Each structure stands twice: as C-alpha cells, then as structure tokens.
C-alpha cells in the first residue's frame, strides 16, 4: 500500500503528551513494519513548521527552531519525500474545479493532487472525513490500524 501522511499525524507524533500521539505514532510504525510505502510532501513540512513554531496561546505548539528542525529531520529519515513537480499544479487546479473546493479545503485538495500525481491511493489522517469527496482516495484513520 502507498500512503501519504497528513500533517495532523506528524503534529500529533511530535507531541508525546497529546492524547492522540499514541495513535499517530503507532499507525505510522505499523505501516512501516508492514513495509508499506509511507510518504510526506513539502506541503506537510510547511504546515508542520507553521503550527509547530506558532505560540501555544495562538493554537500552536510553541517549538523552538531547533526543536522543529529535529522533528523535520526525523520525518525526513523515516518517511519518503514526494517532491513538488509541475504536474501537481495542474492536478490541483482540476480537483478544486471538479469538486468545487473552497476555503481552507484547498490544502487538502493539494494533498490529493500530490497523491494523484504519484499514484498514492491512501492518506493517513485524523480528519479522514475531509477526504470522502475524492473518489480515488482512501482515507485511513489511525485508530483503524491499531487493531
């Protein structure tokens, strides 16, 4: 199986005291142990950096630059990067048009575009319902992998 990891999984994995950390880390570990192909993309890192460096009182994690760099390095060492390529833009534009995507949902649509370009059929996300509108995407909630 080929799986893209959503940013919310990466963020929860970086928070050992968060109630969803266990689900996030164990779901990714299980996929890797099964020798599934597990991916991240540049958008994940930009979103991760945004939330991780934002102050906690503004709904962020309040990490220092050094802490974020350590986390990003860990992601890069354990998962496979799907680099940005020009085809992603065309795929994204088609997806937002075809599905009438609006507002912040454009970011999920861009992840779907990355998946389409790289033939990745699944996304691991705590927000699996955000991807139901996309026919060719299987959204996996981490809890479904813990059994």
TIMIGU-452921 format. One record per residue: residue number from 1; residue in one letter; chain; x, y, z of N, C-alpha, C in turn. Coordinates in nm, 3 decimals. Layout:
<rs>
+-----+----+----+---------+---------+---------+---------+---------+---------+---------+---------+---------+
!   i ! aa ! ch !     n.x !     n.y !     n.z !    ca.x !    ca.y !    ca.z !     c.x !     c.y !     c.z !
+-----+----+----+---------+---------+---------+---------+---------+---------+---------+---------+---------+
! NUM !  a !  A !       X !       Y !       Z !       X !       Y !       Z !       X !       Y !       Z !
...
+-----+----+----+---------+---------+---------+---------+---------+---------+---------+---------+---------+
</rs>
This chain:
<rs>
+-----+----+----+---------+---------+---------+---------+---------+---------+---------+---------+---------+
!   i ! aa ! ch !     n.x !     n.y !     n.z !    ca.x !    ca.y !    ca.z !     c.x !     c.y !     c.z !
+-----+----+----+---------+---------+---------+---------+---------+---------+---------+---------+---------+
!   1 !  x !  A !   0.085 !  -0.118 !   0.000 !   0.000 !   0.000 !   0.000 !   0.089 !   0.124 !   0.000 !
!   2 !  x !  A !   0.043 !   0.226 !  -0.068 !   0.114 !   0.355 !  -0.074 !   0.029 !   0.457 !   0.003 !
!   3 !  x !  A !   0.090 !   0.521 !   0.105 !   0.016 !   0.606 !   0.197 !   0.087 !   0.739 !   0.216 !
!   4 !  x !  A !   0.012 !   0.848 !   0.199 !   0.060 !   0.981 !   0.233 !   0.017 !   1.010 !   0.376 !
!   5 !  x !  A !   0.107 !   1.066 !   0.456 !   0.074 !   1.100 !   0.594 !   0.029 !   1.246 !   0.598 !
!   6 !  x !  A !  -0.089 !   1.270 !   0.656 !  -0.141 !   1.405 !   0.669 !  -0.062 !   1.479 !   0.778 !
!   7 !  x !  A !  -0.060 !   1.609 !   0.770 !   0.015 !   1.691 !   0.864 !  -0.032 !   1.672 !   1.007 !
!   8 !  x !  A !  -0.161 !   1.647 !   1.028 !  -0.209 !   1.630 !   1.165 !  -0.147 !   1.507 !   1.232 !
!   9 !  x !  A !  -0.112 !   1.408 !   1.155 !  -0.044 !   1.289 !   1.209 !   0.098 !   1.328 !   1.253 !
!  10 !  x !  A !   0.167 !   1.404 !   1.169 !   0.303 !   1.447 !   1.201 !   0.304 !   1.535 !   1.326 !
!  11 !  x !  A !   0.207 !   1.624 !   1.337 !   0.199 !   1.713 !   1.453 !   0.172 !   1.635 !   1.581 !
!  12 !  x !  A !   0.078 !   1.543 !   1.578 !   0.047 !   1.466 !   1.699 !   0.164 !   1.376 !   1.738 !
!  13 !  x !  A !   0.235 !   1.327 !   1.639 !   0.352 !   1.242 !   1.667 !   0.462 !   1.318 !   1.738 !
!  14 !  x !  A !   0.466 !   1.449 !   1.720 !   0.568 !   1.534 !   1.780 !   0.530 !   1.581 !   1.920 !
!  15 !  x !  A !   0.412 !   1.540 !   1.968 !   0.362 !   1.583 !   2.099 !   0.342 !   1.462 !   2.190 !
!  16 !  x !  A !   0.445 !   1.418 !   2.260 !   0.434 !   1.296 !   2.341 !   0.323 !   1.300 !   2.446 !
!  17 !  x !  A !   0.283 !   1.417 !   2.491 !   0.178 !   1.426 !   2.594 !   0.038 !   1.444 !   2.537 !
!  18 !  x !  A !   0.027 !   1.451 !   2.404 !  -0.105 !   1.467 !   2.342 !  -0.177 !   1.332 !   2.343 !
!  19 !  x !  A !  -0.308 !   1.333 !   2.372 !  -0.383 !   1.205 !   2.376 !  -0.381 !   1.126 !   2.245 !
!  20 !  x !  A !  -0.359 !   1.193 !   2.131 !  -0.358 !   1.122 !   2.002 !  -0.218 !   1.081 !   1.957 !
!  21 !  x !  A !  -0.116 !   1.111 !   2.036 !   0.021 !   1.077 !   1.998 !   0.038 !   0.927 !   1.976 !
!  22 !  x !  A !  -0.014 !   0.848 !   2.068 !  -0.001 !   0.702 !   2.057 !  -0.059 !   0.652 !   1.925 !
!  23 !  x !  A !  -0.182 !   0.696 !   1.894 !  -0.244 !   0.651 !   1.769 !  -0.161 !   0.691 !   1.648 !
!  24 !  x !  A !  -0.114 !   0.815 !   1.647 !  -0.037 !   0.865 !   1.533 !   0.092 !   0.786 !   1.514 !
!  25 !  x !  A !   0.169 !   0.774 !   1.621 !   0.299 !   0.707 !   1.608 !   0.285 !   0.558 !   1.579 !
!  26 !  x !  A !   0.189 !   0.494 !   1.642 !   0.173 !   0.350 !   1.620 !   0.115 !   0.318 !   1.483 !
!  27 !  x !  A !   0.029 !   0.403 !   1.432 !  -0.025 !   0.379 !   1.297 !   0.087 !   0.389 !   1.193 !
!  28 !  x !  A !   0.170 !   0.493 !   1.204 !   0.281 !   0.508 !   1.109 !   0.380 !   0.392 !   1.126 !
!  29 !  x !  A !   0.410 !   0.357 !   1.249 !   0.502 !   0.244 !   1.274 !   0.450 !   0.115 !   1.214 !
!  30 !  x !  A !   0.319 !   0.091 !   1.228 !   0.261 !  -0.031 !   1.172 !   0.275 !  -0.034 !   1.020 !
!  31 !  x !  A !   0.246 !   0.078 !   0.955 !   0.260 !   0.084 !   0.809 !   0.404 !   0.056 !   0.768 !
!  32 !  x !  A !   0.498 !   0.114 !   0.839 !   0.640 !   0.093 !   0.806 !   0.681 !  -0.053 !   0.832 !
!  33 !  x !  A !   0.634 !  -0.112 !   0.942 !   0.665 !  -0.252 !   0.972 !   0.608 !  -0.345 !   0.865 !
!  34 !  x !  A !   0.492 !  -0.310 !   0.812 !   0.429 !  -0.389 !   0.705 !   0.498 !  -0.368 !   0.571 !
!  35 !  x !  A !   0.597 !  -0.281 !   0.571 !   0.671 !  -0.247 !   0.451 !   0.584 !  -0.178 !   0.346 !
!  36 !  x !  A !   0.484 !  -0.104 !   0.396 !   0.408 !  -0.017 !   0.306 !   0.498 !   0.101 !   0.271 !
!  37 !  x !  A !   0.468 !   0.169 !   0.162 !   0.541 !   0.289 !   0.123 !   0.470 !   0.407 !   0.189 !
!  38 !  x !  A !   0.542 !   0.477 !   0.277 !   0.482 !   0.585 !   0.355 !   0.551 !   0.716 !   0.319 !
!  39 !  x !  A !   0.470 !   0.815 !   0.278 !   0.522 !   0.937 !   0.218 !   0.483 !   1.063 !   0.295 !
!  40 !  x !  A !   0.561 !   1.169 !   0.270 !   0.527 !   1.306 !   0.308 !   0.560 !   1.393 !   0.189 !
!  41 !  x !  A !   0.512 !   1.518 !   0.191 !   0.540 !   1.610 !   0.082 !   0.580 !   1.746 !   0.140 !
!  42 !  x !  A !   0.635 !   1.835 !   0.058 !   0.676 !   1.967 !   0.108 !   0.564 !   2.043 !   0.178 !
!  43 !  x !  A !   0.441 !   2.029 !   0.130 !   0.329 !   2.097 !   0.195 !   0.316 !   2.053 !   0.341 !
!  44 !  x !  A !   0.336 !   1.923 !   0.368 !   0.330 !   1.874 !   0.506 !   0.429 !   1.948 !   0.595 !
!  45 !  x !  A !   0.549 !   1.967 !   0.543 !   0.654 !   2.030 !   0.623 !   0.624 !   2.178 !   0.645 !
!  46 !  x !  A !   0.573 !   2.245 !   0.543 !   0.536 !   2.387 !   0.559 !   0.424 !   2.402 !   0.662 !
!  47 !  x !  A !   0.323 !   2.316 !   0.654 !   0.213 !   2.322 !   0.751 !   0.263 !   2.287 !   0.891 !
!  48 !  x !  A !   0.347 !   2.185 !   0.900 !   0.405 !   2.144 !   1.029 !   0.482 !   2.260 !   1.090 !
!  49 !  x !  A !   0.568 !   2.322 !   1.011 !   0.651 !   2.434 !   1.059 !   0.562 !   2.548 !   1.109 !
!  50 !  x !  A !   0.456 !   2.577 !   1.035 !   0.363 !   2.683 !   1.073 !   0.305 !   2.657 !   1.212 !
!  51 !  x !  A !   0.248 !   2.541 !   1.232 !   0.183 !   2.510 !   1.360 !   0.286 !   2.491 !   1.471 !
!  52 !  x !  A !   0.394 !   2.423 !   1.442 !   0.492 !   2.392 !   1.546 !   0.562 !   2.517 !   1.601 !
!  53 !  x !  A !   0.584 !   2.616 !   1.516 !   0.654 !   2.736 !   1.562 !   0.559 !   2.845 !   1.612 !
!  54 !  x !  A !   0.431 !   2.829 !   1.590 !   0.333 !   2.927 !   1.638 !   0.323 !   2.915 !   1.791 !
!  55 !  x !  A !   0.309 !   3.026 !   1.861 !   0.297 !   3.020 !   2.007 !   0.176 !   2.937 !   2.052 !
!  56 !  x !  A !   0.190 !   2.871 !   2.165 !   0.082 !   2.786 !   2.217 !  -0.045 !   2.865 !   2.241 !
!  57 !  x !  A !  -0.033 !   2.990 !   2.281 !  -0.153 !   3.071 !   2.306 !  -0.223 !   3.114 !   2.177 !
!  58 !  x !  A !  -0.165 !   3.079 !   2.062 !  -0.227 !   3.106 !   1.932 !  -0.250 !   2.975 !   1.857 !
!  59 !  x !  A !  -0.281 !   2.870 !   1.934 !  -0.313 !   2.738 !   1.880 !  -0.195 !   2.671 !   1.809 !
!  60 !  x !  A !  -0.076 !   2.698 !   1.858 !   0.043 !   2.634 !   1.804 !   0.108 !   2.546 !   1.909 !
!  61 !  x !  A !   0.226 !   2.497 !   1.877 !   0.299 !   2.412 !   1.970 !   0.408 !   2.487 !   2.045 !
!  62 !  x !  A !   0.447 !   2.605 !   1.995 !   0.548 !   2.685 !   2.062 !   0.687 !   2.624 !   2.059 !
!  63 !  x !  A !   0.718 !   2.543 !   1.958 !   0.850 !   2.481 !   1.947 !   0.953 !   2.586 !   1.904 !
!  64 !  x !  A !   1.076 !   2.566 !   1.948 !   1.187 !   2.648 !   1.900 !   1.226 !   2.601 !   1.760 !
!  65 !  x !  A !   1.306 !   2.682 !   1.692 !   1.353 !   2.642 !   1.558 !   1.432 !   2.512 !   1.566 !
!  66 !  x !  A !   1.511 !   2.496 !   1.670 !   1.591 !   2.374 !   1.686 !   1.501 !   2.252 !   1.703 !
!  67 !  x !  A !   1.395 !   2.266 !   1.783 !   1.302 !   2.154 !   1.804 !   1.233 !   2.117 !   1.673 !
!  68 !  x !  A !   1.191 !   2.218 !   1.597 !   1.124 !   2.191 !   1.470 !   1.220 !   2.124 !   1.373 !
!  69 !  x !  A !   1.341 !   2.172 !   1.366 !   1.440 !   2.111 !   1.276 !   1.465 !   1.964 !   1.313 !
!  70 !  x !  A !   1.470 !   1.933 !   1.442 !   1.487 !   1.793 !   1.484 !   1.369 !   1.708 !   1.438 !
!  71 !  x !  A !   1.248 !   1.761 !   1.455 !   1.129 !   1.687 !   1.413 !   1.126 !   1.667 !   1.262 !
!  72 !  x !  A !   1.159 !   1.772 !   1.187 !   1.160 !   1.761 !   1.041 !   1.265 !   1.660 !   0.995 !
!  73 !  x !  A !   1.381 !   1.663 !   1.058 !   1.486 !   1.566 !   1.025 !   1.437 !   1.424 !   1.051 !
!  74 !  x !  A !   1.367 !   1.404 !   1.160 !   1.313 !   1.272 !   1.192 !   1.212 !   1.227 !   1.086 !
!  75 !  x !  A !   1.126 !   1.318 !   1.042 !   1.030 !   1.287 !   0.936 !   1.105 !   1.248 !   0.808 !
!  76 !  x !  A !   1.205 !   1.326 !   0.773 !   1.283 !   1.300 !   0.651 !   1.355 !   1.166 !   0.657 !
!  77 !  x !  A !   1.398 !   1.126 !   0.777 !   1.471 !   1.000 !   0.792 !   1.379 !   0.878 !   0.791 !
!  78 !  x !  A !   1.252 !   0.896 !   0.829 !   1.166 !   0.779 !   0.839 !   1.066 !   0.763 !   0.726 !
!  79 !  x !  A !   1.030 !   0.873 !   0.661 !   0.933 !   0.867 !   0.553 !   0.999 !   0.909 !   0.421 !
!  80 !  x !  A !   0.929 !   0.885 !   0.312 !   0.982 !   0.916 !   0.179 !   0.918 !   1.044 !   0.124 !
!  81 !  x !  A !   1.001 !   1.135 !   0.078 !   0.955 !   1.263 !   0.023 !   0.899 !   1.245 !  -0.118 !
!  82 !  x !  A !   0.782 !   1.304 !  -0.140 !   0.726 !   1.318 !  -0.275 !   0.747 !   1.464 !  -0.313 !
!  83 !  x !  A !   0.850 !   1.495 !  -0.391 !   0.882 !   1.635 !  -0.420 !   0.776 !   1.703 !  -0.506 !
!  84 !  x !  A !   0.769 !   1.835 !  -0.492 !   0.681 !   1.913 !  -0.577 !   0.730 !   1.906 !  -0.722 !
!  85 !  x !  A !   0.637 !   1.884 !  -0.811 !   0.666 !   1.883 !  -0.955 !   0.555 !   1.963 !  -1.023 !
!  86 !  x !  A !   0.580 !   2.017 !  -1.143 !   0.478 !   2.100 !  -1.211 !   0.343 !   2.032 !  -1.229 !
!  87 !  x !  A !   0.339 !   1.902 !  -1.245 !   0.213 !   1.831 !  -1.268 !   0.117 !   1.845 !  -1.150 !
!  88 !  x !  A !   0.169 !   1.872 !  -1.030 !   0.082 !   1.886 !  -0.912 !  -0.011 !   2.005 !  -0.928 !
!  89 !  x !  A !   0.040 !   2.114 !  -0.983 !  -0.045 !   2.234 !  -1.000 !  -0.164 !   2.204 !  -1.091 !
!  90 !  x !  A !  -0.139 !   2.141 !  -1.203 !  -0.247 !   2.110 !  -1.297 !  -0.349 !   2.015 !  -1.233 !
!  91 !  x !  A !  -0.299 !   1.916 !  -1.160 !  -0.389 !   1.822 !  -1.093 !  -0.472 !   1.893 !  -0.986 !
!  92 !  x !  A !  -0.408 !   1.981 !  -0.908 !  -0.478 !   2.057 !  -0.804 !  -0.587 !   2.145 !  -0.866 !
!  93 !  x !  A !  -0.553 !   2.215 !  -0.973 !  -0.649 !   2.305 !  -1.036 !  -0.771 !   2.227 !  -1.086 !
!  94 !  x !  A !  -0.748 !   2.110 !  -1.142 !  -0.858 !   2.026 !  -1.190 !  -0.944 !   1.979 !  -1.072 !
!  95 !  x !  A !  -0.880 !   1.940 !  -0.963 !  -0.952 !   1.890 !  -0.846 !  -1.038 !   1.999 !  -0.783 !
!  96 !  x !  A !  -0.981 !   2.119 !  -0.762 !  -1.061 !   2.225 !  -0.698 !  -1.178 !   2.267 !  -0.788 !
!  97 !  x !  A !  -1.158 !   2.261 !  -0.918 !  -1.266 !   2.294 !  -1.010 !  -1.373 !   2.186 !  -1.008 !
!  98 !  x !  A !  -1.331 !   2.061 !  -1.028 !  -1.427 !   1.950 !  -1.037 !  -1.506 !   1.929 !  -0.909 !
!  99 !  x !  A !  -1.443 !   1.952 !  -0.794 !  -1.508 !   1.927 !  -0.665 !  -1.559 !   2.055 !  -0.597 !
! 100 !  x !  A !  -1.547 !   2.167 !  -0.669 !  -1.593 !   2.296 !  -0.617 !  -1.540 !   2.323 !  -0.476 !
! 101 !  x !  A !  -1.409 !   2.305 !  -0.461 !  -1.342 !   2.321 !  -0.332 !  -1.330 !   2.469 !  -0.299 !
! 102 !  x !  A !  -1.357 !   2.502 !  -0.173 !  -1.349 !   2.641 !  -0.128 !  -1.274 !   2.650 !   0.005 !
! 103 !  x !  A !  -1.223 !   2.770 !   0.032 !  -1.162 !   2.799 !   0.161 !  -1.043 !   2.711 !   0.194 !
! 104 !  x !  A !  -1.029 !   2.678 !   0.320 !  -0.911 !   2.605 !   0.366 !  -0.905 !   2.463 !   0.311 !
! 105 !  x !  A !  -1.014 !   2.415 !   0.256 !  -1.014 !   2.280 !   0.197 !  -0.923 !   2.270 !   0.074 !
! 106 !  x !  A !  -0.876 !   2.385 !   0.022 !  -0.784 !   2.382 !  -0.093 !  -0.654 !   2.311 !  -0.056 !
! 107 !  x !  A !  -0.618 !   2.313 !   0.073 !  -0.493 !   2.247 !   0.115 !  -0.508 !   2.095 !   0.111 !
! 108 !  x !  A !  -0.624 !   2.045 !   0.151 !  -0.650 !   1.901 !   0.138 !  -0.651 !   1.862 !  -0.010 !
! 109 !  x !  A !  -0.710 !   1.948 !  -0.093 !  -0.714 !   1.920 !  -0.236 !  -0.574 !   1.912 !  -0.295 !
! 110 !  x !  A !  -0.484 !   1.993 !  -0.242 !  -0.346 !   1.988 !  -0.292 !  -0.279 !   1.856 !  -0.252 !
! 111 !  x !  A !  -0.308 !   1.807 !  -0.132 !  -0.255 !   1.676 !  -0.094 !  -0.310 !   1.567 !  -0.187 !
! 112 !  x !  A !  -0.438 !   1.578 !  -0.221 !  -0.497 !   1.483 !  -0.315 !  -0.429 !   1.494 !  -0.452 !
! 113 !  x !  A !  -0.394 !   1.614 !  -0.493 !  -0.323 !   1.632 !  -0.621 !  -0.188 !   1.563 !  -0.616 !
! 114 !  x !  A !  -0.116 !   1.579 !  -0.506 !   0.013 !   1.510 !  -0.489 !  -0.009 !   1.359 !  -0.500 !
! 115 !  x !  A !  -0.112 !   1.311 !  -0.432 !  -0.142 !   1.168 !  -0.436 !  -0.172 !   1.121 !  -0.578 !
! 116 !  x !  A !  -0.251 !   1.200 !  -0.651 !  -0.286 !   1.163 !  -0.790 !  -0.161 !   1.155 !  -0.877 !
! 117 !  x !  A !  -0.075 !   1.255 !  -0.866 !   0.045 !   1.260 !  -0.949 !   0.138 !   1.141 !  -0.920 !
! 118 !  x !  A !   0.147 !   1.104 !  -0.793 !   0.240 !   0.997 !  -0.753 !   0.172 !   0.861 !  -0.734 !
! 119 !  x !  A !   0.046 !   0.848 !  -0.773 !  -0.028 !   0.721 !  -0.763 !  -0.026 !   0.666 !  -0.620 !
! 120 !  x !  A !  -0.058 !   0.754 !  -0.526 !  -0.071 !   0.714 !  -0.385 !  -0.220 !   0.703 !  -0.358 !
! 121 !  x !  A !  -0.265 !   0.586 !  -0.316 !  -0.409 !   0.565 !  -0.304 !  -0.468 !   0.599 !  -0.167 !
! 122 !  x !  A !  -0.384 !   0.608 !  -0.063 !  -0.436 !   0.628 !   0.072 !  -0.370 !   0.745 !   0.143 !
! 123 !  x !  A !  -0.447 !   0.804 !   0.235 !  -0.393 !   0.909 !   0.321 !  -0.426 !   0.872 !   0.466 !
! 124 !  x !  A !  -0.327 !   0.883 !   0.553 !  -0.346 !   0.859 !   0.695 !  -0.375 !   0.992 !   0.760 !
! 125 !  x !  A !  -0.495 !   1.006 !   0.818 !  -0.538 !   1.136 !   0.872 !  -0.636 !   1.119 !   0.987 !
! 126 !  x !  A !  -0.625 !   1.208 !   1.085 !  -0.728 !   1.214 !   1.189 !  -0.856 !   1.276 !   1.135 !
! 127 !  x !  A !  -0.845 !   1.346 !   1.023 !  -0.961 !   1.410 !   0.960 !  -1.000 !   1.334 !   0.834 !
! 128 !  x !  A !  -1.019 !   1.206 !   0.847 !  -1.046 !   1.123 !   0.729 !  -1.172 !   1.168 !   0.655 !
! 129 !  x !  A !  -1.268 !   1.227 !   0.725 !  -1.391 !   1.273 !   0.659 !  -1.364 !   1.385 !   0.559 !
! 130 !  x !  A !  -1.253 !   1.458 !   0.576 !  -1.219 !   1.566 !   0.483 !  -1.188 !   1.515 !   0.342 !
! 131 !  x !  A !  -1.162 !   1.385 !   0.329 !  -1.119 !   1.330 !   0.200 !  -1.226 !   1.242 !   0.135 !
! 132 !  x !  A !  -1.344 !   1.234 !   0.196 !  -1.451 !   1.149 !   0.142 !  -1.499 !   1.191 !   0.004 !
! 133 !  x !  A !  -1.490 !   1.320 !  -0.027 !  -1.539 !   1.369 !  -0.156 !  -1.455 !   1.322 !  -0.274 !
! 134 !  x !  A !  -1.335 !   1.271 !  -0.246 !  -1.243 !   1.232 !  -0.354 !  -1.252 !   1.082 !  -0.379 !
! 135 !  x !  A !  -1.304 !   1.046 !  -0.493 !  -1.334 !   0.907 !  -0.526 !  -1.213 !   0.814 !  -0.522 !
! 136 !  x !  A !  -1.100 !   0.862 !  -0.568 !  -0.984 !   0.774 !  -0.581 !  -0.895 !   0.772 !  -0.458 !
! 137 !  x !  A !  -0.943 !   0.829 !  -0.348 !  -0.862 !   0.838 !  -0.226 !  -0.927 !   0.756 !  -0.115 !
! 138 !  x !  A !  -0.847 !   0.673 !  -0.051 !  -0.891 !   0.601 !   0.067 !  -0.831 !   0.671 !   0.188 !
! 139 !  x !  A !  -0.917 !   0.722 !   0.274 !  -0.871 !   0.791 !   0.395 !  -0.869 !   0.690 !   0.510 !
! 140 !  x !  A !  -0.754 !   0.678 !   0.573 !  -0.736 !   0.586 !   0.685 !  -0.725 !   0.665 !   0.814 !
! 141 !  x !  A !  -0.809 !   0.635 !   0.910 !  -0.796 !   0.695 !   1.043 !  -0.696 !   0.608 !   1.121 !
! 142 !  x !  A !  -0.605 !   0.669 !   1.196 !  -0.506 !   0.590 !   1.270 !  -0.566 !   0.481 !   1.360 !
! 143 !  x !  A !  -0.681 !   0.508 !   1.418 !  -0.745 !   0.408 !   1.505 !  -0.775 !   0.279 !   1.430 !
! 144 !  x !  A !  -0.801 !   0.290 !   1.300 !  -0.833 !   0.170 !   1.222 !  -0.712 !   0.078 !   1.203 !
! 145 !  x !  A !  -0.594 !   0.130 !   1.230 !  -0.472 !   0.049 !   1.213 !  -0.421 !  -0.010 !   1.343 !
! 146 !  x !  A !  -0.487 !   0.021 !   1.453 !  -0.438 !  -0.025 !   1.583 !  -0.490 !  -0.163 !   1.622 !
! 147 !  x !  A !  -0.586 !  -0.214 !   1.551 !  -0.643 !  -0.345 !   1.585 !  -0.549 !  -0.458 !   1.553 !
+-----+----+----+---------+---------+---------+---------+---------+---------+---------+---------+---------+
</rs>
